Amino acid sequence: MFLAPAIIYVVLFFGYPVFKNVIMGSQDYTTKTFFTGEAPWVGITNYVSIFSRSLFSTALINTALFTVGSILGQFIIGLALALFFRRRFPLNNVLRSLLLLPWPARALEVVASFTVLADMVREVGGDRVRVTSLVRADGDPHAYEPSPDDARTLRGADVVVINGLGLEGWMTRLIAASGTRAVPVAATARVPARRMQEDGKTVDDPHAWNSVANAPAYVASIAAALVAADPAGTAAYQANATRYTAELQALDAYVRQQVGAVPPGRRKVLMSHDAFGYFAAAYGVTVLSPVGLSTEAEASARGVAALRT
């Protein structure tokens, strides 16, 4: 990635013979020798020679001006390249190209449908990814309405991570509108789907993330997606996934311990809608809710009455 600007830099720095008789023809010998192209350090010899004769000579001033001008010219050209290729050549790496230093790998652009998935991607991806969540922390993935900015964000994505199981009904239209080439990755691909009744139909419950027991499966799907998009980061992704999975398994054990201390008959939780079915199944808890899986539904009198248990 850094070879193109590095090559340009070398050509500029060592290509002074091209300008020898065209640009410097009217200057004195001392200044011209600085641009003979033999090597950049020829200029240092010129400075020593000039200083030995006269501190404020015209030759010294000319040489200094051309030295500063050449450095500024190279920086401006590098900056222009960085602006033109701003996705591939970030601005903060311009100085690296001017110094012929390797640039860090470009961060993988990952778009997650909502914040829980974004947090998981950051844990697995570390500093190799840059994550954007479409639905903000105070948003609702059930009823989210995408904006034109979301389409632009999605267009630049290398990886798109969604929950799946029908949660993001708006994502299909957004992907089509954005023109992105990234194929959506369902984080629930390795989670056994829980079936539930909704308006007389049997559907998949999409709220698998609400159970810590399912989190390692989410992590495995996310890690696989990042490895596929960025094979060079395989070791980092796998190490991060292993560490994060161990933390989640410890959290799962803690939840089981805490729930286990509650008498089975009292393990009841009242929720606004039925979003904790996976949690209930994993930890032996009864979840009561007046509405189904969607936050857009409204509670009925019969549904509220049924909560009196």
C-alpha positions in Angstrom: 0.0 0.0 0.0 2.8 2.4 0.7 4.9 1.5 -2.4 3.2 4.0 -4.8 3.8 7.2 -2.7 7.2 5.9 -1.7 8.2 5.4 -5.4 6.9 8.9 -6.2 9.0 10.3 -3.3 12.1 8.6 -4.6 11.6 9.9 -8.1 11.2 13.4 -6.8 14.1 13.3 -4.4 16.6 11.7 -6.8 15.3 13.0 -10.1 17.1 16.4 -10.1 19.0 15.7 -13.3 15.8 16.3 -15.2 15.8 19.9 -14.1 19.6 20.5 -14.3 19.7 22.7 -17.5 16.0 23.5 -17.7 15.4 25.2 -14.3 18.8 25.9 -12.9 20.6 27.0 -16.1 20.8 30.7 -15.0 22.1 29.9 -11.4 25.7 29.7 -10.3 27.7 26.5 -10.2 27.4 25.9 -6.5 23.6 25.8 -6.6 23.5 23.7 -9.8 25.6 21.0 -8.3 22.9 20.6 -5.6 20.6 19.5 -8.4 23.0 17.2 -10.4 21.1 14.2 -9.1 24.2 12.4 -8.0 22.8 12.0 -4.5 20.9 14.2 -2.0 23.9 14.6 0.2 25.7 16.6 -2.5 23.7 19.6 -1.1 25.5 19.1 2.2 28.9 19.5 0.6 27.7 22.7 -1.1 26.6 24.1 2.2 30.1 23.4 3.7 31.8 25.0 0.7 29.6 28.1 0.8 30.0 28.6 4.5 33.8 28.4 4.1 33.7 31.4 1.7 30.8 33.6 2.8 28.1 33.1 5.4 25.5 35.3 3.6 26.5 34.7 0.0 23.9 34.5 -2.8 24.7 30.9 -3.4 23.9 30.0 0.2 20.5 31.8 0.0 19.7 30.2 -3.4 20.7 26.7 -2.1 18.6 27.1 1.0 15.6 28.3 -0.9 15.7 25.4 -3.3 16.2 23.0 -0.5 13.2 24.3 1.4 11.2 24.5 -1.8 11.9 20.9 -2.7 10.9 19.6 0.7 7.7 21.7 0.6 7.0 20.5 -2.9 7.3 16.9 -2.0 5.0 17.4 1.0 2.4 19.2 -1.1 2.4 16.4 -3.7 2.2 13.8 -1.0 -0.7 15.7 0.6 -2.5 15.9 -2.8 -2.1 12.2 -3.3 -3.5 11.5 0.2 -6.5 13.8 -0.5 -7.1 12.1 -3.9 -6.8 8.6 -2.5 -8.1 9.4 1.0 -9.6 6.0 1.6 -6.5 4.1 0.7 -4.0 6.7 1.8 -5.1 8.3 5.0 -3.9 11.8 5.7 -2.2 10.9 8.9 0.2 8.6 6.9 1.5 11.3 4.5 4.7 11.8 6.6 5.3 8.1 6.5 5.4 8.1 2.7 7.7 11.1 2.7 10.1 9.3 5.0 9.8 6.0 3.1 8.3 4.3 6.1 5.7 1.5 5.7 2.1 2.6 6.4 -0.1 0.7 8.8 -2.7 -1.4 7.2 -5.9 0.5 6.4 -8.6 -0.2 8.9 -11.4 -2.5 7.7 -14.6 -0.5 7.3 -17.3 -2.5 9.1 -21.0 -1.4 9.3 -23.1 -3.0 12.0 -26.9 -2.8 12.1 -27.1 -1.8 15.7 -24.9 -1.0 18.7 -24.7 -4.5 20.3 -23.2 -5.9 17.2 -20.9 -2.9 16.8 -19.5 -3.5 20.3 -18.8 -7.2 19.4 -17.1 -6.3 16.2 -14.8 -3.8 18.0 -13.9 -6.5 20.6 -13.0 -9.0 17.8 -11.5 -6.5 15.3 -9.5 -4.3 17.7 -7.5 -1.6 15.9 -7.8 -3.3 12.5 -11.4 -2.3 12.1 -13.4 1.0 12.1 -17.0 0.3 13.1 -20.1 2.3 12.4 -23.5 1.4 13.8 -26.5 2.4 11.7 -29.0 2.3 14.6 -27.7 4.5 17.5 -27.7 3.6 21.1 -31.1 5.1 21.7 -32.6 3.6 18.5 -34.9 0.7 17.8 -33.7 -1.9 15.2 -37.3 -3.1 14.8 -38.7 0.3 13.6 -35.6 2.0 12.3 -35.9 4.2 9.2 -32.7 4.5 7.2 -31.4 7.8 5.9 -29.5 8.8 2.8 -26.4 9.0 5.0 -26.8 5.4 5.9 -26.8 4.4 2.3 -23.5 6.3 1.8 -22.0 4.7 4.9 -23.0 1.3 3.6 -21.6 1.9 0.2 -18.1 2.3 1.7 -18.3 -0.8 3.9 -15.9 -3.7 3.5 -18.1 -5.9 5.9 -21.7 -5.5 6.9 -22.8 -7.3 10.1 -26.5 -7.8 10.8 -28.3 -9.8 13.4 -30.5 -11.7 11.0 -33.6 -13.8 11.8 -35.8 -11.1 10.4 -34.8 -8.3 12.8 -33.6 -5.8 10.3 -36.5 -5.8 7.8 -35.3 -2.5 6.4 -31.8 -3.7 5.6 -32.6 -5.4 2.3 -34.0 -2.1 0.8 -31.0 -0.2 2.2 -28.5 -2.5 0.7 -30.1 -2.3 -2.7 -30.2 1.5 -2.5 -26.6 1.8 -1.4 -25.0 -0.2 -4.1 -22.6 -1.7 -1.7 -20.5 -4.7 -2.7 -20.3 -6.1 0.8 -22.3 -9.2 1.5 -24.2 -9.0 4.8 -23.1 -11.4 7.4 -25.7 -12.7 9.9 -24.2 -12.9 13.3 -26.9 -15.4 14.3 -25.8 -17.9 11.6 -24.4 -20.2 14.3 -27.3 -19.8 16.8 -30.1 -22.3 16.9 -33.2 -20.2 16.2 -36.0 -20.1 18.8 -39.5 -20.3 17.3 -42.4 -18.3 18.6 -46.0 -17.4 17.8 -46.6 -13.9 16.4 -50.0 -12.9 15.1 -51.0 -16.5 14.6 -47.8 -17.4 12.7 -44.8 -19.3 13.7 -41.7 -17.1 13.2 -38.0 -16.9 14.3 -37.3 -15.0 17.4 -34.5 -12.5 16.4 -33.5 -11.5 20.0 -30.7 -14.1 20.4 -28.2 -11.5 21.6 -30.1 -11.0 24.9 -28.8 -14.3 26.1 -25.1 -14.3 27.0 -25.1 -18.0 26.3 -25.5 -17.2 22.6 -22.7 -14.5 22.5 -19.8 -16.9 21.7 -21.7 -18.0 18.6 -22.1 -14.3 17.6 -18.3 -13.8 18.1 -17.5 -16.8 16.0 -19.5 -15.6 13.1 -18.1 -12.1 13.3 -14.5 -13.4 13.5 -15.0 -15.6 10.5 -16.4 -12.6 8.5 -13.4 -10.4 9.4 -10.9 -13.1 8.5 -12.6 -13.6 5.2 -12.4 -9.8 4.5 -8.9 -9.3 5.9 -6.8 -12.6 5.8 -3.7 -10.7 6.9 -5.4 -10.1 10.3 -6.3 -13.7 10.9 -4.0 -14.1 13.9 -5.2 -10.9 15.6 -8.9 -11.7 15.0 -8.6 -15.2 16.3 -6.7 -14.1 19.4 -9.2 -11.4 20.1 -12.1 -13.8 19.6 -10.6 -16.3 21.9 -10.1 -13.7 24.7 -13.5 -12.2 24.2 -15.2 -15.6 24.2 -13.5 -16.5 27.5 -14.9 -13.3 29.0 -18.4 -14.1 27.8 -18.2 -17.6 29.1 -17.2 -16.3 32.5 -20.2 -13.9 32.4 -22.5 -16.7 31.4 -21.3 -18.7 34.4 -21.9 -15.7 36.7 -25.5 -15.2 35.3 -26.3 -18.9 36.0 -24.9 -18.6 39.5 -27.0 -15.5 40.3 -30.2 -16.8 38.7 -29.6 -20.1 40.5 -29.8 -18.4 43.8 -33.4 -17.3 43.1 -36.1 -19.9 43.9 -37.5 -21.3 40.6 -41.0 -20.1 41.4 -39.9 -16.5 41.7 -37.8 -16.4 38.5 -40.3 -14.2 36.6 -39.4 -11.1 34.7 -42.0 -8.6 33.2 -40.9 -7.0 29.9 -42.6 -4.6 27.6 -42.3 -7.0 24.7 -41.2 -10.6 24.2 -37.5 -10.1 23.7 -36.0 -12.4 26.3 -37.1 -15.8 25.1 -33.5 -17.0 24.6 -32.5 -15.7 28.1 -35.5 -17.4 29.6 -34.6 -20.7 27.9 -30.9 -20.6 28.9 -31.3 -19.6 32.5 -34.7 -21.0 33.6 -36.5 -17.7 33.8 -40.2 -17.0 33.0 -40.6 -13.9 30.9 -44.0 -12.1 30.9 -44.8 -9.5 28.3 -48.1 -8.0 27.1 -47.0 -7.8 23.4 -45.0 -10.0 21.0 -41.6 -9.7 19.5 -42.0 -6.3 17.8 -41.9 -3.0 19.7 -44.4 -1.6 17.2 -47.2 -3.8 18.6 -49.6 -2.5 21.2 -50.7 -4.3 24.3 -54.3 -5.5 24.4 -56.5 -5.8 27.4 -56.5 -9.5 27.1 -52.7 -9.5 27.0 -52.4 -7.4 30.1 -54.9 -9.5 31.9 -52.9 -12.7 31.1 -50.0 -11.3 33.1 -51.9 -11.9 36.4 -50.2 -15.1 37.3 
